[in-house]
């Protein structure tokens, strides 16, 4: 079983996301959180898939030294795509409101790229989930923003919060991917890597 293999392999999660940390804990792994500064700017000419993969790989480059050779390092990046536009983390409440207003009553895609490095092997994969929102009123959006302040989340929302309980009509794909880490796919990819 994979959990037994990883009793002797140190794991680092290179993310400050409390949601990714919680998901990896729920998978049963012991790990350490180590965050390296990364420039998350991207070329707007790239596709959303290229952008998340580029940022996830950029994040793992900070762990390129020999001291991490026998450590499994996991990094990730998540974006929300609606109508061809990438909706990242909002800068303020006004931008968060505009983003949620754009998402309500329609479909959007959540893309997460995960990069893994172990003993010199670098592997990256991407998971995509489609989310459909019910139409939400301005009052409901403001209530969510004021009470949950989702300003550290791509797409200005956390599906595991109030808005997910009352606003999500359907989801096609991995729920955990929308939270920030596609756990089932990650488990399969970790099995391949070691």
N, C-alpha and C positions, 0 to 999 in steps of 0.2 A: 504494500500500500504506500502511496506517495507520502503521506504524513510521516511514516516511519523513516523513509529515505531522508527526509528533511530534518530529522532530529540531529543529524551530524553536519548539516549544511547551513551556515548562517544565511539569513535572508534580510535584505534591506528594502524597505519601501521608501522610494525617493519621492515622497509627496507629503505636503502639509495638509492635505484634505482629511478632515476627521471622518468623512464618510468612507473614503477608501481604506483608512485604518480600521474602521469598524467592520467593513466587509471582509478584509483579509483576516481579522481576528475570528470572525464567524466561520471562516473556512477551516479554522483549527491550526493555523500556523503560528509559530513563535517567530517574531521578527523585530527589527529595530527600525525606527523612522529616522532617516537622515536626509535633510533637504539641502540641495546645492542650488545656489542662485543661477537662474536661467533667464536668458532673454527670450520672451515669448512672442516677439514680433515675427511677422511672417510676410511672405510675398503675396499680395492680393491677387496676383495672376495665377497662383496655384489653386488646385481644386481643394474643397474641404478635406477630402481624404488625404491628399498630400500634406496639407497643413498640420492635421493632428499627428500624422506619422512623423513629420519633421520635428515637431515640438517634443513628442515623446522620446525620440532618439536624441535630440539636443539635451534633454534632461538627463539621460543616462550617460552622456559623455563626461559629465562631472565625476563619474565613478570609474574612470578609465585607468587608474593607477594600479600597480601590481598588488597593492594592499587589498584590493577588492577581487583579486583573481578567483579565489575559492568561495566567493560569496555570490549568492543569487541576488541580483539587483532588479527591482521592478519599478518602472516609471510609467506614467500614463498622462494622457491629455484628452479632454472631452470638449466637444463643441456641439452647439445646436444649430441646425440648418433649416431655414424656412424660406421658401421661394427663391432658393439659390443664394441667399445671404447668410453669412455666419453671424450668429448672435452669441457673442462672448459674454463675459462678466460685465454687468452694467457699471457705469462710473458713478451714478447717483440714482435717486428715487425716480426722477423724471424719465431717465433712460430705461429703468426697470419697468416703469408703467408702460412706456411705448412698446417695449419688447413683449410684455404679457398681453397687451392689447392686440398686437399683431398675431400672437399665437392662438388666441381664443377663437373657438368655432372652427378650427381647421387642423390640418396635419403638419407635423414637422418631424425631422429626423435628428436623432442623437447619435453622434459618432464618437467612439472612444478608441484611441490607439494605445496599445500597451507595448512597451519595450522591455525585453528581458535580456540580461547578460549574465553568463556563467562560464567561467574558465575560458575566456576569450571568445566565446560564441555569443553573437548578438542576434536576437530574433525579435521581430516586431509583427504584431497582428492588429487587425481592426475589427470592431463589432459595430453593427448598425441596428438601431431600434426605431420604429415609427410610433409616434405618440399622437393621439387625436384628443383635442380638448373640446369640451362643451362650450357654448357661448357663455362668457362671464360678464357680469355687469361691472361698470367702473367702480361701484361701491365694493364689490367682492375683491377686485384687484387691489384697491387701496387698503382694504382690511388686511389682506395677505401681506402686502409690503410693509405696513405699519407694525404688524404683529410678528412677522418672521424675518424681515430685513434680509432677503436672499441676495445680497450684493456680492457675495463670493461665489456665486453659482452661474455657470454657463446657462444662457437662456433665461436668467432671472428667476428661476424657480427650483425647488427641490421636490421631486415627485413623492418623497417620503414624508412630506409636510402636509399641512391642511389643504393646500391647493391641489395636491395629488388625490386626496380623499374625495374632494367635492368637484374637481374640475376635469379629471382625466376620463374621457369616454371609452377609449380603448388603447391597447398597446400591442404592437406586433414585434416580438423579439424579446430580448433579455431585459427584465425590469432592473436588475442590478447594474446593467450597462447605463441606464438613465441616471441611477444614483451616482455612478462614476467609475465602476470597475466591473467588467463582465466576468463574474466569478467562475461560472461553469466552464466557459471557454478558457479562462486563465488556467484552471486546473488541468485541462487537457493539454494546453501548450506547455505547462511545466513538466508534465509527464514525458512529453517528447524531448524536452531539453536535457533532462537528466536521465 
